[in-house]
Amino acid sequence: MSTDQAAKTKELREGAQKLLAVDYFAALGVSRTATPDEVKRAFLETVKSWHPDRIPSGLDELRPLFGKVFARLELARATISDPARRARYIEDLAKPANASASDMSSAEATLEFRKAEGLLKKNDATQAEVHLRRAVQLAPQNAEYQVLLVWLQAKPDSTPARLRELVVELDRLLDRDPKAERAYLYRGQLRKRLDLQKEAFADFSHAAELNPNNVDAMREVRIYKMRQERGAPGGAAKKDAAARSADEGGVGGFFKKLFKR
């Protein structure tokens, strides 16, 4: 390693340790009253220097460190962009610091979770589950990670008894986090497979209320409503055809892939 590379490595390690040690607001360089747009801009600017694809030539040994910093910046953005999560985080900051090790575990867990999501998009559920279990191990308090892990257990050949067990698991996680949007969506899918249509509709509706941009939940709500209206005077055949067409789209590319594995 050249003198210049050694100096650069030292500089990057020191910069990384600083970002890993400070709170989320300091990491992104924003105030505690920053708007979501300000947080987004700060995040995009900061990750320009810390994205794993931006490692300087010849310094590949720093890739794990870049990954940790990038994961922590993503966690910072997600946390302080959400009003409820930001409020809880500020409350936690007021408590005696119990350790940067906890933050490090959270950052690593976020990175593992992102890897799992990426693998699911490639329809590699087996490897995705490996990373997801690691995320749950690192951050057992994170309901979102556990929700997705439960969903991955719903295999195409799962028995009704097994599906009911998974529903109970999602019930438990929703007791912990009543705003877990994915938990409602996944529970709705499981209840749909169990032919509990009204209960499934209630879950899809709740997920859509929590996030109007949830395409899969909105689609399921529309399908259910169209099926309920099939018997209405006039246009019944058209509505039935529309429902079948919507159904052919499945539960969205992401979920369709999961059920195909």
C-alpha positions in Angstrom: 0.0 0.0 0.0 1.4 3.4 -1.0 1.8 6.3 1.4 -1.2 8.1 -0.2 -3.4 5.0 0.1 -2.4 4.5 3.8 -3.2 8.1 4.5 -6.6 7.8 2.7 -7.4 4.6 4.6 -6.6 6.3 7.9 -8.8 9.2 7.0 -11.7 7.1 5.9 -11.5 4.9 9.0 -11.6 7.9 11.2 -14.5 9.4 9.3 -16.4 6.1 9.5 -15.9 5.8 13.2 -17.2 9.3 13.7 -20.4 8.6 11.7 -20.9 5.4 13.5 -20.5 7.0 16.9 -22.7 10.1 16.6 -26.5 10.2 16.7 -28.6 10.0 13.5 -29.1 13.8 13.2 -25.4 14.4 13.5 -24.6 11.6 11.0 -26.8 13.3 8.4 -25.9 16.8 9.5 -29.5 17.9 10.0 -31.4 19.5 12.9 -33.9 17.7 15.0 -36.6 19.8 13.3 -35.5 19.0 9.8 -38.3 18.3 7.3 -38.5 14.9 5.5 -37.2 16.6 2.3 -34.3 18.1 4.1 -33.5 14.7 5.6 -33.7 13.1 2.1 -31.4 15.7 0.6 -28.9 15.3 3.4 -28.9 11.5 3.1 -28.3 11.6 -0.6 -25.5 14.0 -0.2 -23.8 12.0 2.6 -24.1 8.6 1.0 -22.2 9.9 -2.1 -19.1 9.4 0.0 -20.1 6.2 1.7 -21.9 4.0 -0.8 -20.1 0.6 -1.1 -19.8 1.2 -4.8 -17.8 4.4 -4.2 -14.8 2.8 -2.4 -11.6 4.4 -3.7 -9.5 2.2 -6.0 -7.2 -0.1 -4.2 -9.0 0.1 -0.9 -11.4 -2.8 -1.2 -10.4 -3.9 2.4 -12.7 -1.0 3.5 -15.8 -2.5 1.9 -17.2 -4.0 5.2 -16.7 -0.6 6.9 -18.4 1.2 4.0 -21.3 -1.2 4.3 -21.7 -0.5 8.0 -21.7 3.2 7.5 -24.1 3.0 4.6 -26.5 0.8 6.6 -26.4 3.3 9.5 -27.1 6.2 7.2 -30.1 4.4 5.8 -31.3 3.6 9.3 -30.9 7.3 10.2 -32.8 8.4 7.2 -35.7 5.9 7.8 -35.9 6.8 11.5 -35.9 10.5 11.4 -38.1 10.8 8.2 -40.9 9.1 10.1 -42.5 11.4 12.8 -43.4 8.7 15.2 -40.0 6.9 14.9 -38.2 10.3 15.2 -40.1 11.1 18.4 -39.2 7.7 19.9 -35.6 8.2 18.9 -35.3 11.6 20.5 -36.8 10.1 23.7 -34.1 7.4 23.6 -31.4 10.0 23.1 -32.5 11.6 26.3 -31.9 8.4 28.2 -28.4 7.4 29.4 -26.4 6.1 26.5 -26.2 2.3 26.7 -23.7 1.9 23.9 -22.7 2.4 20.4 -22.6 -1.4 20.2 -26.3 -1.4 20.0 -26.3 1.1 17.2 -23.7 -1.0 15.4 -25.9 -4.0 15.7 -28.9 -2.1 14.4 -26.9 -0.9 11.4 -25.7 -4.4 10.6 -29.2 -5.7 11.0 -30.5 -3.1 8.5 -27.8 -4.1 6.0 -28.8 -7.8 6.4 -32.5 -6.9 5.9 -31.7 -4.9 2.7 -29.8 -7.9 1.4 -32.8 -10.1 2.1 -35.1 -7.8 0.3 -32.7 -7.7 -2.7 -32.6 -11.5 -2.8 -36.4 -11.7 -2.7 -36.6 -9.5 -5.7 -34.4 -12.0 -7.4 -36.7 -14.8 -6.2 -34.0 -16.3 -4.0 -36.1 -16.9 -0.9 -33.6 -19.5 0.5 -30.7 -17.1 0.7 -33.0 -14.2 1.7 -34.1 -16.2 4.7 -30.5 -16.6 5.8 -29.9 -12.9 5.8 -33.3 -12.2 7.4 -32.6 -14.5 10.3 -29.3 -12.7 10.8 -31.2 -9.4 10.9 -33.6 -10.7 13.5 -30.7 -12.0 15.6 -29.0 -8.6 15.5 -32.2 -6.6 16.2 -34.7 -8.9 17.9 -36.8 -5.9 18.9 -37.5 -4.9 15.3 -41.0 -6.2 14.5 -40.6 -5.5 10.7 -37.8 -8.0 10.3 -39.8 -10.7 12.2 -42.9 -10.0 10.2 -41.1 -10.7 6.9 -39.5 -13.8 8.4 -43.0 -15.1 9.3 -44.2 -14.4 5.8 -41.4 -16.4 4.3 -42.6 -19.5 6.2 -45.8 -19.5 4.2 -44.7 -22.0 1.6 -47.0 -22.8 -1.4 -47.6 -26.3 0.1 -48.2 -25.1 3.7 -51.2 -26.8 5.3 -54.1 -24.8 6.6 -53.0 -25.6 10.2 -49.6 -24.2 9.4 -51.1 -21.0 7.9 -53.2 -20.5 11.0 -50.0 -20.8 13.1 -48.4 -18.1 11.0 -51.5 -15.9 11.4 -51.1 -16.2 15.2 -47.5 -15.2 14.9 -48.5 -12.1 13.0 -51.2 -11.4 15.6 -48.5 -11.4 18.2 -46.3 -9.0 16.2 -49.2 -6.6 15.6 -49.8 -6.5 19.3 -46.2 -5.2 19.6 -46.5 -2.8 16.7 -50.1 -1.9 15.7 -48.8 0.2 12.8 -46.8 -2.7 11.2 -48.2 -2.2 7.7 -46.6 -5.3 6.3 -48.0 -7.5 9.1 -51.6 -6.5 8.0 -50.8 -7.1 4.4 -49.2 -10.6 5.0 -51.9 -11.6 7.5 -54.5 -10.6 4.9 -52.8 -12.9 2.3 -52.7 -15.8 4.7 -56.4 -15.3 5.7 -57.2 -15.1 2.0 -55.6 -18.5 1.5 -57.6 -19.8 4.4 -60.8 -18.5 2.7 -61.4 -15.9 5.4 -62.4 -13.3 2.9 -63.9 -10.7 5.3 -61.0 -10.9 7.7 -58.6 -10.6 4.8 -60.4 -7.6 3.5 -60.1 -5.9 6.9 -56.4 -6.5 6.9 -55.9 -5.2 3.4 -58.0 -2.1 4.2 -55.9 -1.4 7.3 -52.6 -1.8 5.4 -54.0 0.6 2.7 -55.0 3.1 5.4 -51.5 3.0 6.9 -49.9 3.4 3.5 -52.1 4.6 0.6 -49.2 3.9 -1.7 -49.3 0.2 -0.9 -50.2 -1.1 -4.4 -50.8 -4.7 -3.3 -53.1 -3.8 -0.4 -55.1 -1.3 -2.6 -55.4 -4.0 -5.4 -56.8 -6.5 -2.9 -59.3 -4.0 -1.6 -60.5 -3.3 -5.1 -60.8 -7.0 -5.9 -62.9 -7.7 -2.8 -65.2 -4.7 -3.5 -65.7 -5.8 -7.1 -66.6 -9.3 -6.0 -69.1 -7.9 -3.5 -70.7 -5.9 -6.2 -71.0 -8.6 -8.8 -74.6 -9.3 -8.0 -75.6 -5.6 -8.3 -78.0 -4.8 -11.2 -76.2 -3.9 -14.4 -72.6 -4.4 -15.2 -72.3 -7.6 -13.2 -70.5 -9.4 -16.0 -68.2 -6.5 -16.5 -67.3 -6.3 -12.8 -66.7 -10.1 -12.7 -64.3 -9.8 -15.7 -62.6 -6.9 -14.1 -62.1 -8.9 -10.9 -60.7 -11.8 -12.7 -58.3 -9.5 -14.6 -57.2 -7.9 -11.4 -56.8 -11.3 -9.8 -54.6 -12.5 -12.7 -52.2 -9.8 -11.6 -51.8 -11.7 -8.4 -50.8 -10.0 -5.2 -48.1 -8.0 -6.9 -44.8 -9.0 -8.4 -43.1 -9.4 -5.1 -45.7 -11.6 -3.5 -46.3 -13.6 -6.7 -42.7 -14.5 -6.8 -42.7 -15.7 -3.2 -45.6 -18.0 -3.9 -43.9 -19.5 -7.0 -40.9 -20.6 -5.1 
